[in-house]
Amino acid sequence: MESNRNSSVTDEITNILGREILGGLLMPGATLLSEDEICSRFGASRSAAREAVKILAAKGLLQTRPRRGSRIRPVKDWNFFDPSVLAWLRESAKPRHFIIELLEVRLAFECEAAALAATRANVADIGEIRTAFEAMNAASQGSGDPVLSDAAFHEAILVATGNRFFLPLSALIHTALQFSVPTTNALFGHTVGDLDAHGKVLKAIVAGDAEKARAAMRDMLGEVLARVRTAVELMNVTQTNAKGSDKPNIDS
């Protein structure tokens, strides 16, 4: 029973401090609370406080220093592919700017992943990609989850590359889709990812055409990125004009 309570308190400490670090309340270079201060703040045991610090350190957020507390590590050291880190960042980031960052990263690796899948995918791999595409189609008609099916499509392509180093990127794709779907649905006017664009990627992979697969993925993600960037620019112009209209008219 005590073990379960410690685990729950550890999770609470980890999540609260993680959000504060990713949200900028605790800045890089700053010294985190000492073990005693963490225990006092959260009403936690030393073991729970120590375990929370270890978890945050493993995610690249903290540098532990014996008897001197822990220091927030530079942003470049943070493990942004960790699902918890992505979730904490998502809670603090400006929605559309966060989506742009995620799309830029996806463009950097998913195009090549599609090309590799076209040359390496076996029958089972293609079956998984096709199954996910069919699930997306079903979701577009109200049967199934549009985010999970879309994520499954892209994750199946990563698997089909045969390159294990692509696999951890699935967490980033899943977070990107979870976070961006409300915005992209509003921009494109559909309830699931662009089926025609996804179909072109699938067709190129089935045909074993690496160049077409790369281009199809680039076109699909590039179109979404362009739309979101335009929306952000329009939003910035609107906000600037709104601020300008609040200024007194010195010519009147």
MARTORSE-462320 format. One record per residue (C-alpha): residue in one letter; z, x, y; residue number from 1. Coordinates in nm, 4 decimals, m for minus. Example, Ala and Ser with C-alpha at 12.3 -4.5 7.8 and 13.67 -1.06 7.14 Angstrom:
MARTORSE-462320
+------+----------+----------+----------+-------+
! loke !       zz !       xx !       yy ! vexlo !
+------+----------+----------+----------+-------+
!    A !   0.7800 !   1.2300 !  m0.4500 !     1 !
!    S !   0.7140 !   1.3670 !  m0.1060 !     2 !
+------+----------+----------+----------+-------+
This chain:
MARTORSE-462320
+------+----------+----------+----------+-------+
! loke !       zz !       xx !       yy ! vexlo !
+------+----------+----------+----------+-------+
!    M !   0.0000 !   0.0000 !   0.0000 !     1 !
!    E !   0.0962 !   0.2835 !   0.2358 !     2 !
!    S !  m0.2304 !   0.4583 !   0.1487 !     3 !
!    N !  m0.4318 !   0.1507 !   0.2500 !     4 !
!    R !  m0.2449 !   0.1243 !   0.5799 !     5 !
!    N !  m0.3084 !   0.4916 !   0.6565 !     6 !
!    S !  m0.6768 !   0.4428 !   0.5799 !     7 !
!    S !  m0.6942 !   0.1423 !   0.8132 !     8 !
!    V !  m0.5163 !   0.3285 !   1.0943 !     9 !
!    T !  m0.7404 !   0.6314 !   1.0402 !    10 !
!    D !  m1.0474 !   0.4102 !   1.0762 !    11 !
!    E !  m0.9053 !   0.2563 !   1.3942 !    12 !
!    I !  m0.8327 !   0.5953 !   1.5507 !    13 !
!    T !  m1.1731 !   0.7319 !   1.4474 !    14 !
!    N !  m1.3662 !   0.4359 !   1.5879 !    15 !
!    I !  m1.1774 !   0.4158 !   1.9171 !    16 !
!    L !  m1.1998 !   0.7893 !   1.9887 !    17 !
!    G !  m1.5620 !   0.7966 !   1.8715 !    18 !
!    R !  m1.6530 !   0.5203 !   2.1168 !    19 !
!    E !  m1.4678 !   0.6944 !   2.3982 !    20 !
!    I !  m1.6513 !   1.0222 !   2.3327 !    21 !
!    L !  m1.9970 !   0.8649 !   2.3014 !    22 !
!    G !  m1.9242 !   0.6353 !   2.5969 !    23 !
!    G !  m1.8399 !   0.9303 !   2.8216 !    24 !
!    L !  m1.4706 !   0.8502 !   2.8679 !    25 !
!    L !  m1.3952 !   1.1799 !   2.6960 !    26 !
!    M !  m1.6383 !   1.4406 !   2.8232 !    27 !
!    P !  m1.7687 !   1.7526 !   2.6434 !    28 !
!    G !  m1.5348 !   2.0427 !   2.6987 !    29 !
!    A !  m1.2337 !   1.8183 !   2.7506 !    30 !
!    T !  m0.9270 !   1.8623 !   2.5331 !    31 !
!    L !  m0.8535 !   1.5641 !   2.3112 !    32 !
!    L !  m0.5015 !   1.4343 !   2.2673 !    33 !
!    S !  m0.2792 !   1.6546 !   2.0574 !    34 !
!    E !  m0.1747 !   1.5349 !   1.7139 !    35 !
!    D !   0.1616 !   1.4188 !   1.8528 !    36 !
!    E !  m0.0084 !   1.2279 !   2.1357 !    37 !
!    I !  m0.2493 !   1.0578 !   1.8938 !    38 !
!    C !   0.0449 !   0.9528 !   1.6765 !    39 !
!    S !   0.2227 !   0.8132 !   1.9815 !    40 !
!    R !  m0.0812 !   0.6322 !   2.1222 !    41 !
!    F !  m0.1821 !   0.4635 !   1.7978 !    42 !
!    G !   0.1560 !   0.4354 !   1.6289 !    43 !
!    A !   0.0103 !   0.6454 !   1.3498 !    44 !
!    S !   0.1442 !   0.8909 !   1.0977 !    45 !
!    R !   0.0528 !   1.2563 !   1.1245 !    46 !
!    S !  m0.1640 !   1.2311 !   0.8135 !    47 !
!    A !  m0.3660 !   0.9427 !   0.9637 !    48 !
!    A !  m0.4108 !   1.1262 !   1.2957 !    49 !
!    R !  m0.5068 !   1.4478 !   1.1194 !    50 !
!    E !  m0.7605 !   1.2715 !   0.8978 !    51 !
!    A !  m0.9227 !   1.0968 !   1.1975 !    52 !
!    V !  m0.9635 !   1.4306 !   1.3757 !    53 !
!    K !  m1.1180 !   1.5801 !   1.0613 !    54 !
!    I !  m1.3697 !   1.2942 !   1.0412 !    55 !
!    L !  m1.4707 !   1.3330 !   1.4065 !    56 !
!    A !  m1.5005 !   1.7088 !   1.3612 !    57 !
!    A !  m1.7251 !   1.6586 !   1.0575 !    58 !
!    K !  m1.9551 !   1.4458 !   1.2742 !    59 !
!    G !  m1.9870 !   1.7336 !   1.5200 !    60 !
!    L !  m1.7847 !   1.5670 !   1.7964 !    61 !
!    L !  m1.4719 !   1.7809 !   1.7907 !    62 !
!    Q !  m1.3781 !   2.1442 !   1.7567 !    63 !
!    T !  m1.0312 !   2.1655 !   1.6097 !    64 !
!    R !  m0.7954 !   2.4282 !   1.7472 !    65 !
!    P !  m0.4640 !   2.4923 !   1.5672 !    66 !
!    R !  m0.1608 !   2.4082 !   1.7832 !    67 !
!    R !  m0.3826 !   2.3488 !   2.0892 !    68 !
!    G !  m0.5339 !   2.0081 !   2.0174 !    69 !
!    S !  m0.9074 !   1.9498 !   1.9767 !    70 !
!    R !  m1.1890 !   2.0058 !   2.2247 !    71 !
!    I !  m1.4931 !   1.7771 !   2.2652 !    72 !
!    R !  m1.7975 !   1.9740 !   2.1506 !    73 !
!    P !  m2.1228 !   1.9956 !   2.3535 !    74 !
!    V !  m2.3649 !   1.7038 !   2.3094 !    75 !
!    K !  m2.6124 !   1.9323 !   2.1290 !    76 !
!    D !  m2.3613 !   1.9660 !   1.8425 !    77 !
!    W !  m2.3172 !   1.5908 !   1.7853 !    78 !
!    N !  m2.4678 !   1.4538 !   1.4646 !    79 !
!    F !  m2.6788 !   1.1715 !   1.6032 !    80 !
!    F !  m2.8187 !   1.0952 !   1.2569 !    81 !
!    D !  m2.4731 !   0.9942 !   1.1372 !    82 !
!    P !  m2.4585 !   0.6100 !   1.1154 !    83 !
!    S !  m2.1183 !   0.5924 !   1.2880 !    84 !
!    V !  m2.2277 !   0.8184 !   1.5737 !    85 !
!    L !  m2.5410 !   0.6083 !   1.6205 !    86 !
!    A !  m2.3305 !   0.2909 !   1.6240 !    87 !
!    W !  m2.0904 !   0.4314 !   1.8843 !    88 !
!    L !  m2.3825 !   0.5459 !   2.0975 !    89 !
!    R !  m2.5501 !   0.2077 !   2.0663 !    90 !
!    E !  m2.2377 !   0.0360 !   2.2004 !    91 !
!    S !  m2.2353 !   0.2490 !   2.5153 !    92 !
!    A !  m2.6040 !   0.3076 !   2.5906 !    93 !
!    K !  m2.8292 !   0.1138 !   2.8265 !    94 !
!    P !  m3.0305 !  m0.1001 !   2.5812 !    95 !
!    R !  m3.3901 !  m0.0278 !   2.6757 !    96 !
!    H !  m3.3343 !   0.3388 !   2.7539 !    97 !
!    F !  m3.1702 !   0.3796 !   2.4133 !    98 !
!    I !  m3.4684 !   0.2087 !   2.2487 !    99 !
!    I !  m3.7079 !   0.4489 !   2.4249 !   100 !
!    E !  m3.5156 !   0.7518 !   2.2981 !   101 !
!    L !  m3.5198 !   0.6185 !   1.9422 !   102 !
!    L !  m3.8926 !   0.5375 !   1.9562 !   103 !
!    E !  m3.9745 !   0.8838 !   2.0890 !   104 !
!    V !  m3.7917 !   1.0393 !   1.7944 !   105 !
!    R !  m3.9572 !   0.8008 !   1.5470 !   106 !
!    L !  m4.2991 !   0.8951 !   1.6818 !   107 !
!    A !  m4.2123 !   1.2589 !   1.6215 !   108 !
!    F !  m4.1512 !   1.2196 !   1.2479 !   109 !
!    E !  m4.2791 !   0.8864 !   1.1142 !   110 !
!    C !  m4.6462 !   0.9607 !   1.1790 !   111 !
!    E !  m4.6267 !   1.2720 !   0.9648 !   112 !
!    A !  m4.4196 !   1.0857 !   0.7067 !   113 !
!    A !  m4.6964 !   0.8262 !   0.6741 !   114 !
!    A !  m4.9551 !   1.1016 !   0.6303 !   115 !
!    L !  m4.7477 !   1.2729 !   0.3607 !   116 !
!    A !  m4.6885 !   0.9415 !   0.1857 !   117 !
!    A !  m5.0643 !   0.8847 !   0.1738 !   118 !
!    T !  m5.1147 !   1.2096 !  m0.0160 !   119 !
!    R !  m4.7998 !   1.2088 !  m0.2324 !   120 !
!    A !  m4.6974 !   0.8492 !  m0.3049 !   121 !
!    N !  m4.6955 !   0.7479 !  m0.6694 !   122 !
!    V !  m4.7420 !   0.3974 !  m0.8077 !   123 !
!    A !  m4.3705 !   0.3169 !  m0.7807 !   124 !
!    D !  m4.3537 !   0.4400 !  m0.4199 !   125 !
!    I !  m4.6488 !   0.2261 !  m0.3181 !   126 !
!    G !  m4.4920 !  m0.0678 !  m0.4979 !   127 !
!    E !  m4.1762 !  m0.0316 !  m0.2869 !   128 !
!    I !  m4.3759 !  m0.0139 !   0.0377 !   129 !
!    R !  m4.5806 !  m0.3173 !  m0.0654 !   130 !
!    T !  m4.2686 !  m0.5127 !  m0.1646 !   131 !
!    A !  m4.1128 !  m0.4425 !   0.1744 !   132 !
!    F !  m4.4327 !  m0.5532 !   0.3495 !   133 !
!    E !  m4.4321 !  m0.8774 !   0.1522 !   134 !
!    A !  m4.0673 !  m0.9284 !   0.2484 !   135 !
!    M !  m4.1639 !  m0.8823 !   0.6147 !   136 !
!    N !  m4.4336 !  m1.1452 !   0.5722 !   137 !
!    A !  m4.1817 !  m1.3832 !   0.4168 !   138 !
!    A !  m3.9352 !  m1.3133 !   0.7006 !   139 !
!    S !  m4.2029 !  m1.4032 !   0.9547 !   140 !
!    Q !  m4.2095 !  m1.7474 !   0.7943 !   141 !
!    G !  m3.8348 !  m1.7882 !   0.8087 !   142 !
!    S !  m3.7497 !  m1.6635 !   0.4610 !   143 !
!    G !  m3.5559 !  m1.3386 !   0.4658 !   144 !
!    D !  m3.4199 !  m1.0874 !   0.7143 !   145 !
!    P !  m3.6807 !  m0.9442 !   0.9567 !   146 !
!    V !  m3.4749 !  m0.6333 !   1.0344 !   147 !
!    L !  m3.3868 !  m0.5434 !   0.6751 !   148 !
!    S !  m3.7431 !  m0.5940 !   0.5523 !   149 !
!    D !  m3.8902 !  m0.3909 !   0.8394 !   150 !
!    A !  m3.6374 !  m0.1118 !   0.7806 !   151 !
!    A !  m3.7148 !  m0.1199 !   0.4071 !   152 !
!    F !  m4.0854 !  m0.0697 !   0.4818 !   153 !
!    H !  m4.0269 !   0.2423 !   0.6890 !   154 !
!    E !  m3.7581 !   0.3781 !   0.4590 !   155 !
!    A !  m3.9885 !   0.3380 !   0.1572 !   156 !
!    I !  m4.2454 !   0.5513 !   0.3387 !   157 !
!    L !  m3.9854 !   0.8245 !   0.3924 !   158 !
!    V !  m3.9072 !   0.8195 !   0.0206 !   159 !
!    A !  m4.2777 !   0.8361 !  m0.0616 !   160 !
!    T !  m4.3114 !   1.1680 !   0.1251 !   161 !
!    G !  m4.1326 !   1.3366 !  m0.1628 !   162 !
!    N !  m3.9466 !   1.5418 !   0.0992 !   163 !
!    R !  m3.5694 !   1.5013 !   0.0738 !   164 !
!    F !  m3.5128 !   1.6074 !   0.4338 !   165 !
!    F !  m3.6794 !   1.2883 !   0.5564 !   166 !
!    L !  m3.4254 !   1.0692 !   0.3760 !   167 !
!    P !  m3.1303 !   1.1008 !   0.6203 !   168 !
!    L !  m3.3609 !   0.9712 !   0.8948 !   169 !
!    S !  m3.3413 !   0.6256 !   0.7362 !   170 !
!    A !  m3.0140 !   0.5667 !   0.9223 !   171 !
!    L !  m3.1871 !   0.6290 !   1.2547 !   172 !
!    I !  m3.4684 !   0.3852 !   1.1698 !   173 !
!    H !  m3.2228 !   0.1172 !   1.0620 !   174 !
!    T !  m3.0190 !   0.1547 !   1.3807 !   175 !
!    A !  m3.3340 !   0.1565 !   1.5936 !   176 !
!    L !  m3.4561 !  m0.1692 !   1.4421 !   177 !
!    Q !  m3.1178 !  m0.3401 !   1.4561 !   178 !
!    F !  m3.0843 !  m0.2524 !   1.8220 !   179 !
!    S !  m3.4429 !  m0.3051 !   1.9383 !   180 !
!    V !  m3.5470 !  m0.6268 !   1.7624 !   181 !
!    P !  m3.4193 !  m0.8674 !   2.0340 !   182 !
!    T !  m3.6025 !  m0.6676 !   2.3018 !   183 !
!    T !  m3.9274 !  m0.6116 !   2.1128 !   184 !
!    N !  m3.9362 !  m0.9728 !   1.9924 !   185 !
!    A !  m3.9128 !  m1.0856 !   2.3533 !   186 !
!    L !  m4.1876 !  m0.8438 !   2.4611 !   187 !
!    F !  m4.4299 !  m0.9194 !   2.1765 !   188 !
!    G !  m4.3445 !  m1.2827 !   2.1128 !   189 !
!    H !  m4.2897 !  m1.2538 !   1.7367 !   190 !
!    T !  m3.9886 !  m1.2695 !   1.5062 !   191 !
!    V !  m4.0717 !  m0.9713 !   1.2876 !   192 !
!    G !  m4.2532 !  m0.6398 !   1.3287 !   193 !
!    D !  m4.6294 !  m0.6466 !   1.3881 !   194 !
!    L !  m4.7603 !  m0.7435 !   1.0434 !   195 !
!    D !  m5.1184 !  m0.6428 !   1.1197 !   196 !
!    A !  m5.0084 !  m0.2943 !   1.2310 !   197 !
!    H !  m4.7813 !  m0.2498 !   0.9293 !   198 !
!    G !  m5.0623 !  m0.3702 !   0.7056 !   199 !
!    K !  m5.2921 !  m0.0981 !   0.8385 !   200 !
!    V !  m5.0322 !   0.1670 !   0.7562 !   201 !
!    L !  m4.9934 !   0.0280 !   0.4051 !   202 !
!    K !  m5.3683 !   0.0110 !   0.3509 !   203 !
!    A !  m5.4166 !   0.3726 !   0.4572 !   204 !
!    I !  m5.1362 !   0.4924 !   0.2287 !   205 !
!    V !  m5.2775 !   0.2978 !  m0.0674 !   206 !
!    A !  m5.6189 !   0.4515 !   0.0042 !   207 !
!    G !  m5.4664 !   0.8000 !   0.0136 !   208 !
!    D !  m5.6063 !   0.8560 !   0.3648 !   209 !
!    A !  m5.3571 !   1.0788 !   0.5459 !   210 !
!    E !  m5.5371 !   1.0793 !   0.8813 !   211 !
!    K !  m5.5670 !   0.6995 !   0.8935 !   212 !
!    A !  m5.2044 !   0.6590 !   0.7871 !   213 !
!    R !  m5.0902 !   0.9002 !   1.0597 !   214 !
!    A !  m5.3042 !   0.7255 !   1.3219 !   215 !
!    A !  m5.1958 !   0.3766 !   1.2148 !   216 !
!    M !  m4.8281 !   0.4688 !   1.2406 !   217 !
!    R !  m4.8864 !   0.6402 !   1.5753 !   218 !
!    D !  m5.0707 !   0.3358 !   1.7116 !   219 !
!    M !  m4.7977 !   0.0977 !   1.5941 !   220 !
!    L !  m4.5005 !   0.2900 !   1.7328 !   221 !
!    G !  m4.6915 !   0.4023 !   2.0410 !   222 !
!    E !  m4.7717 !   0.0436 !   2.1365 !   223 !
!    V !  m4.4066 !  m0.0577 !   2.1129 !   224 !
!    L !  m4.2977 !   0.2464 !   2.3145 !   225 !
!    A !  m4.5568 !   0.1750 !   2.5854 !   226 !
!    R !  m4.4436 !  m0.1868 !   2.6141 !   227 !
!    V !  m4.0754 !  m0.0957 !   2.6398 !   228 !
!    R !  m4.1449 !   0.1777 !   2.8965 !   229 !
!    T !  m4.3431 !  m0.0696 !   3.1079 !   230 !
!    A !  m4.0599 !  m0.3224 !   3.0835 !   231 !
!    V !  m3.8084 !  m0.0594 !   3.1983 !   232 !
!    E !  m4.0310 !   0.0431 !   3.4911 !   233 !
!    L !  m4.0712 !  m0.3194 !   3.5991 !   234 !
!    M !  m3.6965 !  m0.3725 !   3.5692 !   235 !
!    N !  m3.6314 !  m0.0647 !   3.7854 !   236 !
!    V !  m3.8779 !  m0.1846 !   4.0511 !   237 !
!    T !  m3.7187 !  m0.5296 !   4.0508 !   238 !
!    Q !  m3.3692 !  m0.3832 !   4.0897 !   239 !
!    T !  m3.4867 !  m0.1518 !   4.3701 !   240 !
!    N !  m3.6502 !  m0.4425 !   4.5548 !   241 !
!    A !  m3.3388 !  m0.6543 !   4.5085 !   242 !
!    K !  m3.1226 !  m0.3797 !   4.6590 !   243 !
!    G !  m3.3680 !  m0.3422 !   4.9449 !   244 !
!    S !  m3.3541 !  m0.7112 !   5.0246 !   245 !
!    D !  m2.9779 !  m0.6840 !   5.0723 !   246 !
!    K !  m3.0238 !  m0.4364 !   5.3602 !   247 !
!    P !  m2.9968 !  m0.5780 !   5.7167 !   248 !
!    N !  m3.3305 !  m0.6249 !   5.8921 !   249 !
!    I !  m3.3082 !  m0.3854 !   6.1885 !   250 !
!    D !  m3.6346 !  m0.5189 !   6.3354 !   251 !
!    S !  m3.5114 !  m0.8742 !   6.3862 !   252 !
+------+----------+----------+----------+-------+
